[in-house]
Amino acid sequence: MSGQGQKNCEFVNFDPQQQKNLFLFYLWLGNMADVDMKGQIGVDGVEGETERGADGAAEGGKGLQWTVASLLSLREASDVYTLGFVLATLGLNAALWRAPRVHVWQWALLVQATLSVSTIVHNAMHVPLFHAHRPRANAGFNLLLSLAFGHPVATFVSAHNRSHHRFAQSAKDHMRTTQMRYTHNALNYALFFATVAPSLQHADFRFMRLMRGQGQAQLPLQAQLPPPHNFPRALWSAFRAQCLLIAAAHLVALTVNPRRWLLLWVSPRLAASIFITNMNMLQHDGCPAPVLTPLVGRNKSQPNSLLAPIHIANINTARNFTGSITNFLFFNNGYHSIHHIRPTLHWSKLPAAHNELVKPIIHPNLDQENMASYFFKTFIYPANRITYDGKPYDPNLVEITPEVENEEWFPYPDKFSNIRTEHHL
């Protein structure tokens, strides 16, 4: 490795063999980065095709699932299951609403289904379901997702894709776990959503105000946001439509039956929002922030990629849950390390990529089989807060004290600088 290469590629806490493995990993990532960025809103919040084969839906073979995927213009055959699950969840919600009596197990099933929908939202905001020539299909599906999830899914582009993925565990990541500094770890989990949600909502509103202003002015976005087909206007329009649909559903449900509105509309969707947000405590707490290092030559990402021209140099930045039940219920959201490295890799491909490229070099503690048992021992008993390598972890001792203030993760152009101080739409 040349001196320049060593400068550009810092390896953190790895022995020589791991450094060699990670360098080969980088070469693979460079080849994987040749992505055709045109089509629908993806991980970078730009319109883009994602990492897949020439015909993503055809990769699983020409069976019934492939036929349905092709007819619907789905990118991947596995998203027939995704689409069916969302429709089934909405159907279950409607059926329970009309049922004369709702049993506890039926309500619990609805809650579990809505938790699963929250992970579908996450996946779909990284990799849209439908091909580039079906923009209305993607917009329509995102409306269904917003209805099932109970929150405008367009906000994932700002708070998740552009804040958490780009600045994980730093002051620009408003979901960083170092903000939680209670003595008992159960409180850190229980109060995480209430701690981060206000800041996330304000940041989302500011970003959407910027999208509205940029879209109306038709100005080119600065920094990470190129403007193909007036992306700001498209994102603002999607956000507005999703908000209107959710508000209308709230109003109708509340008017018709306030008790069932709380039981069948509010509670499952609130649980889903808490679940998907609090996954940060399971997947990132006790892990170091990613070290982003530039790559040179052909190993760079495409210029319009959010992560270009940098990649994650330390692999031990996220915890994975590899159990089959967890990943069946939550659409492979347990494979978090490879997802951070390649956010546009389709969820169906995450297990294979994890086993081949992450598992051989990641710390074994970051490959957890059972999410439920990890949750119990981490947040219930003995509830010891530890680092990824098993050491006692007290943010008041090892992190910046006091906790740093949230920083703006997006540079607002001077024309819209007033948005930084506004918390409304």
VENTA-V474650 format. One record per residue. SS is DSSP state (H for helix, E for strand, - for the rest). PSI is psi in degrees with one decimal (999 if undefined). NEAR is the number of other ideal C-beta (glycine too) atoms within 8 Angstrom. Layout:
ss:SS psi:PSI near:NEAR
ss:SS psi:PSI near:NEAR
//
This chain:
ss:- psi:133.3 near:5
ss:- psi:165.6 near:5
ss:H psi:-40.1 near:5
ss:H psi:-40.0 near:7
ss:H psi:-39.5 near:9
ss:H psi:-36.9 near:9
ss:H psi:-38.9 near:7
ss:H psi:-9.4 near:9
ss:- psi:83.7 near:12
ss:- psi:126.3 near:8
ss:- psi:132.7 near:10
ss:- psi:122.1 near:8
ss:- psi:41.1 near:5
ss:- psi:143.6 near:11
ss:- psi:171.0 near:5
ss:H psi:-40.0 near:6
ss:H psi:-39.8 near:6
ss:H psi:-36.3 near:10
ss:H psi:-41.0 near:10
ss:H psi:-44.9 near:8
ss:H psi:-41.5 near:10
ss:H psi:-33.4 near:13
ss:H psi:-43.0 near:10
ss:H psi:-34.8 near:8
ss:H psi:-42.7 near:10
ss:H psi:-43.0 near:12
ss:H psi:-40.8 near:9
ss:H psi:-42.8 near:9
ss:H psi:-37.8 near:12
ss:H psi:-41.4 near:12
ss:H psi:-35.5 near:7
ss:H psi:-16.3 near:10
ss:- psi:-3.7 near:12
ss:- psi:77.4 near:5
ss:- psi:137.8 near:12
ss:- psi:108.3 near:5
ss:- psi:81.1 near:13
ss:- psi:131.3 near:8
ss:- psi:-98.1 near:11
ss:- psi:166.1 near:11
ss:E psi:124.4 near:14
ss:- psi:-150.9 near:16
ss:- psi:-36.1 near:13
ss:- psi:2.0 near:12
ss:- psi:12.2 near:13
ss:- psi:166.5 near:12
ss:E psi:120.5 near:12
ss:- psi:140.1 near:16
ss:- psi:158.5 near:11
ss:- psi:178.6 near:14
ss:E psi:114.7 near:9
ss:- psi:-178.3 near:9
ss:- psi:-176.1 near:6
ss:- psi:-33.5 near:2
ss:- psi:89.1 near:6
ss:H psi:-39.5 near:10
ss:H psi:-20.6 near:12
ss:H psi:-6.4 near:11
ss:- psi:-25.7 near:10
ss:- psi:3.1 near:10
ss:- psi:159.8 near:6
ss:- psi:71.3 near:5
ss:- psi:-167.1 near:8
ss:H psi:-41.3 near:5
ss:H psi:-42.9 near:11
ss:H psi:-41.1 near:13
ss:H psi:-45.9 near:9
ss:H psi:-43.3 near:11
ss:H psi:-41.7 near:13
ss:H psi:-41.9 near:10
ss:H psi:-34.9 near:6
ss:H psi:-3.3 near:10
ss:- psi:35.1 near:9
ss:E psi:144.1 near:15
ss:- psi:-35.6 near:13
ss:- psi:138.3 near:14
ss:- psi:-31.8 near:15
ss:- psi:-18.0 near:11
ss:H psi:-2.7 near:11
ss:H psi:-41.6 near:12
ss:H psi:-43.6 near:8
ss:H psi:-51.6 near:13
ss:H psi:-44.5 near:12
ss:H psi:-36.7 near:8
ss:H psi:-42.7 near:12
ss:H psi:-44.6 near:14
ss:H psi:-39.4 near:9
ss:H psi:-38.0 near:9
ss:H psi:-44.2 near:14
ss:H psi:-37.8 near:11
ss:H psi:-42.0 near:8
ss:H psi:-42.8 near:11
ss:H psi:-45.4 near:13
ss:H psi:-40.2 near:8
ss:H psi:-42.4 near:8
ss:H psi:-33.3 near:12
ss:H psi:-37.7 near:10
ss:H psi:-13.1 near:5
ss:- psi:142.9 near:8
ss:- psi:-28.5 near:2
ss:- psi:138.5 near:4
ss:- psi:119.7 near:9
ss:- psi:159.3 near:6
ss:H psi:-42.3 near:5
ss:H psi:-31.5 near:6
ss:H psi:-41.7 near:10
ss:H psi:-42.6 near:13
ss:H psi:-38.0 near:8
ss:H psi:-40.7 near:9
ss:H psi:-41.1 near:14
ss:H psi:-47.1 near:12
ss:H psi:-43.0 near:9
ss:H psi:-38.1 near:13
ss:H psi:-34.7 near:16
ss:H psi:-43.6 near:14
ss:H psi:-38.2 near:13
ss:H psi:-35.7 near:15
ss:H psi:-34.5 near:13
ss:H psi:-29.1 near:12
ss:H psi:-40.4 near:13
ss:H psi:-49.1 near:13
ss:H psi:-47.7 near:12
ss:H psi:-43.1 near:12
ss:H psi:-27.3 near:14
ss:H psi:-15.1 near:12
ss:H psi:-42.2 near:12
ss:- psi:99.8 near:13
ss:- psi:147.9 near:11
ss:- psi:-40.6 near:13
ss:E psi:157.2 near:12
ss:- psi:167.5 near:8
ss:- psi:-30.8 near:9
ss:- psi:7.8 near:6
ss:- psi:56.9 near:9
ss:H psi:-35.5 near:8
ss:H psi:-31.1 near:6
ss:H psi:-43.7 near:11
ss:H psi:-41.7 near:13
ss:H psi:-41.7 near:10
ss:H psi:-41.5 near:8
ss:H psi:-38.3 near:13
ss:H psi:-30.0 near:13
ss:H psi:-43.4 near:11
ss:H psi:-41.9 near:11
ss:H psi:-44.0 near:14
ss:H psi:-39.0 near:14
ss:H psi:-43.0 near:11
ss:H psi:-34.4 near:12
ss:H psi:-29.3 near:14
ss:- psi:15.1 near:14
ss:- psi:142.6 near:9
ss:- psi:116.7 near:9
ss:H psi:-16.6 near:13
ss:H psi:-22.9 near:11
ss:H psi:-18.3 near:11
ss:H psi:-27.6 near:11
ss:H psi:-37.9 near:11
ss:H psi:-64.4 near:14
ss:H psi:-32.6 near:12
ss:H psi:-60.9 near:12
ss:H psi:-42.8 near:15
ss:H psi:-15.0 near:15
ss:H psi:-62.4 near:15
ss:H psi:-45.7 near:12
ss:- psi:-35.5 near:13
ss:- psi:-30.4 near:11
ss:- psi:39.6 near:11
ss:- psi:131.6 near:14
ss:- psi:21.9 near:13
ss:- psi:177.7 near:8
ss:- psi:-21.3 near:9
ss:- psi:-3.1 near:11
ss:- psi:102.6 near:12
ss:- psi:-3.1 near:13
ss:- psi:17.3 near:12
ss:- psi:143.6 near:12
ss:H psi:-13.6 near:13
ss:H psi:-10.8 near:10
ss:H psi:-21.9 near:8
ss:- psi:116.8 near:14
ss:- psi:33.9 near:8
ss:- psi:151.7 near:8
ss:- psi:-45.6 near:3
ss:- psi:128.4 near:7
ss:H psi:-24.3 near:11
ss:H psi:-36.7 near:9
ss:H psi:-34.2 near:10
ss:H psi:-39.4 near:16
ss:H psi:-46.9 near:11
ss:H psi:-32.8 near:6
ss:- psi:4.9 near:10
ss:H psi:-48.8 near:14
ss:H psi:-46.2 near:10
ss:H psi:-28.3 near:6
ss:H psi:-43.7 near:8
ss:H psi:-22.2 near:12
ss:H psi:-44.4 near:10
ss:H psi:-43.8 near:6
ss:H psi:-40.8 near:9
ss:H psi:-42.5 near:12
ss:H psi:-42.8 near:8
ss:H psi:-42.6 near:9
ss:H psi:-40.3 near:15
ss:H psi:-44.8 near:11
ss:H psi:-41.5 near:12
ss:H psi:-42.8 near:13
ss:H psi:-42.2 near:11
ss:H psi:-32.9 near:15
ss:H psi:-38.7 near:12
ss:H psi:-42.6 near:13
ss:H psi:-40.6 near:13
ss:H psi:-46.4 near:10
ss:H psi:-43.3 near:12
ss:H psi:-39.5 near:14
ss:H psi:-40.0 near:14
ss:H psi:-38.5 near:7
ss:H psi:-16.8 near:7
ss:- psi:42.7 near:7
ss:- psi:148.7 near:7
ss:- psi:134.7 near:5
ss:- psi:148.3 near:10
ss:- psi:176.1 near:6
ss:- psi:-122.8 near:6
ss:- psi:-2.1 near:7
ss:- psi:92.6 near:10
ss:- psi:154.8 near:8
ss:- psi:54.4 near:10
ss:- psi:130.4 near:7
ss:- psi:36.6 near:6
ss:- psi:63.7 near:8
ss:H psi:-42.5 near:15
ss:H psi:-44.4 near:15
ss:H psi:-40.2 near:12
ss:H psi:-44.0 near:11
ss:H psi:-42.5 near:15
ss:H psi:-43.5 near:12
ss:H psi:-41.5 near:9
ss:H psi:-45.5 near:12
ss:H psi:-44.7 near:13
ss:H psi:-44.5 near:8
ss:H psi:-41.0 near:10
ss:H psi:-41.0 near:14
ss:H psi:-43.4 near:9
ss:H psi:-41.8 near:8
ss:H psi:-45.3 near:11
ss:H psi:-43.0 near:13
ss:H psi:-41.4 near:8
ss:H psi:-41.9 near:8
ss:H psi:-43.0 near:10
ss:H psi:-49.3 near:10
ss:H psi:-45.5 near:8
ss:H psi:-47.9 near:8
ss:H psi:-42.2 near:13
ss:H psi:-38.5 near:8
ss:H psi:-42.1 near:5
ss:H psi:-46.3 near:7
ss:- psi:92.6 near:7
ss:H psi:-37.0 near:6
ss:H psi:-45.4 near:6
ss:H psi:-27.1 near:12
ss:H psi:-44.9 near:13
ss:H psi:-43.1 near:9
ss:H psi:-45.1 near:10
ss:H psi:-13.3 near:14
ss:H psi:-56.7 near:14
ss:H psi:-52.3 near:9
ss:H psi:-45.0 near:10
ss:H psi:-37.7 near:15
ss:H psi:-35.5 near:12
ss:H psi:-41.8 near:9
ss:H psi:-38.9 near:11
ss:H psi:-40.9 near:15
ss:H psi:-42.3 near:14
ss:H psi:-43.4 near:9
ss:H psi:-52.1 near:10
ss:H psi:-30.8 near:12
ss:H psi:-44.7 near:13
ss:H psi:-9.2 near:11
ss:H psi:-23.3 near:9
ss:H psi:-35.9 near:13
ss:H psi:-33.3 near:13
ss:H psi:-38.7 near:13
ss:H psi:-21.2 near:11
ss:- psi:-20.1 near:14
ss:- psi:133.3 near:12
ss:- psi:0.8 near:10
ss:- psi:147.5 near:12
ss:- psi:157.9 near:10
ss:- psi:145.5 near:7
ss:- psi:139.9 near:11
ss:- psi:113.1 near:10
ss:E psi:123.1 near:8
ss:E psi:140.4 near:11
ss:E psi:149.8 near:7
ss:- psi:160.0 near:14
ss:- psi:161.0 near:8
ss:H psi:-140.0 near:5
ss:H psi:-7.6 near:4
ss:H psi:4.8 near:10
ss:- psi:152.3 near:13
ss:- psi:168.6 near:12
ss:- psi:146.5 near:10
ss:- psi:-29.4 near:7
ss:- psi:13.8 near:9
ss:- psi:142.6 near:11
ss:- psi:-35.3 near:12
ss:- psi:-6.4 near:10
ss:- psi:144.7 near:11
ss:- psi:53.9 near:7
ss:E psi:157.5 near:9
ss:E psi:166.3 near:11
ss:E psi:123.7 near:11
ss:- psi:-21.5 near:12
ss:- psi:127.6 near:12
ss:- psi:-21.9 near:10
ss:- psi:53.3 near:11
ss:- psi:-3.4 near:14
ss:- psi:149.0 near:12
ss:- psi:138.6 near:14
ss:E psi:146.0 near:15
ss:E psi:109.4 near:15
ss:- psi:3.5 near:12
ss:- psi:144.1 near:10
ss:H psi:-37.0 near:5
ss:H psi:-46.6 near:6
ss:H psi:-47.3 near:13
ss:H psi:-22.2 near:15
ss:H psi:-44.5 near:6
ss:H psi:-33.4 near:9
ss:- psi:27.2 near:11
ss:- psi:49.8 near:11
ss:- psi:23.1 near:10
ss:- psi:-6.6 near:13
ss:- psi:-21.5 near:12
ss:- psi:83.5 near:15
ss:H psi:-31.2 near:12
ss:H psi:-50.9 near:14
ss:H psi:-29.6 near:13
ss:H psi:-39.3 near:13
ss:H psi:-32.9 near:12
ss:H psi:-43.5 near:10
ss:- psi:83.2 near:10
ss:- psi:-22.4 near:12
ss:- psi:11.0 near:12
ss:E psi:127.9 near:13
ss:- psi:145.7 near:14
ss:H psi:-31.4 near:10
ss:H psi:-18.2 near:7
ss:H psi:-4.7 near:9
ss:H psi:-43.6 near:13
ss:H psi:-45.9 near:10
ss:H psi:-42.5 near:7
ss:H psi:-38.5 near:13
ss:H psi:-48.7 near:14
ss:H psi:-35.4 near:8
ss:H psi:-37.1 near:8
ss:H psi:-24.4 near:10
ss:H psi:-49.3 near:15
ss:- psi:-39.4 near:9
ss:- psi:-21.9 near:7
ss:- psi:-7.7 near:10
ss:- psi:155.0 near:12
ss:- psi:134.8 near:7
ss:H psi:-27.9 near:5
ss:H psi:-18.9 near:9
ss:H psi:5.5 near:13
ss:E psi:87.5 near:9
ss:E psi:133.9 near:11
ss:- psi:-45.5 near:6
ss:- psi:113.9 near:9
ss:H psi:-36.5 near:11
ss:H psi:-44.2 near:7
ss:H psi:-36.9 near:7
ss:H psi:-43.3 near:12
ss:H psi:-44.5 near:10
ss:H psi:-50.2 near:9
ss:H psi:-22.8 near:9
ss:H psi:-35.8 near:11
ss:H psi:-8.6 near:10
ss:- psi:-62.6 near:8
ss:- psi:129.3 near:5
ss:- psi:-4.2 near:4
ss:- psi:39.0 near:11
ss:- psi:129.0 near:7
ss:- psi:119.1 near:11
ss:E psi:161.1 near:9
ss:- psi:172.3 near:9
ss:- psi:-26.6 near:12
ss:- psi:16.7 near:7
ss:- psi:7.5 near:6
ss:- psi:150.7 near:6
ss:E psi:138.6 near:7
ss:- psi:116.0 near:10
ss:- psi:106.5 near:7
ss:H psi:-27.4 near:11
ss:H psi:-18.9 near:6
ss:H psi:-38.8 near:6
ss:H psi:-14.3 near:5
ss:- psi:179.2 near:8
ss:- psi:131.3 near:6
ss:- psi:125.9 near:7
ss:- psi:170.3 near:4
ss:- psi:135.4 near:10
ss:- psi:154.6 near:7
ss:- psi:151.8 near:5
ss:- psi:139.8 near:9
ss:- psi:152.7 near:7
ss:- psi:128.5 near:9
ss:- psi:-7.1 near:11
ss:- psi:130.7 near:10
ss:- psi:108.1 near:6
ss:- psi:130.5 near:11
ss:- psi:152.5 near:8
ss:H psi:-36.4 near:5
ss:H psi:-26.5 near:7
ss:H psi:24.5 near:11
ss:H psi:-24.5 near:8
ss:H psi:-21.9 near:6
ss:H psi:-28.4 near:11
ss:H psi:-25.9 near:8
ss:H psi:5.1 near:4
ss:- psi:139.0 near:9
ss:- psi:17.5 near:5
ss:- psi:170.0 near:4
ss:- psi:999 near:4
//
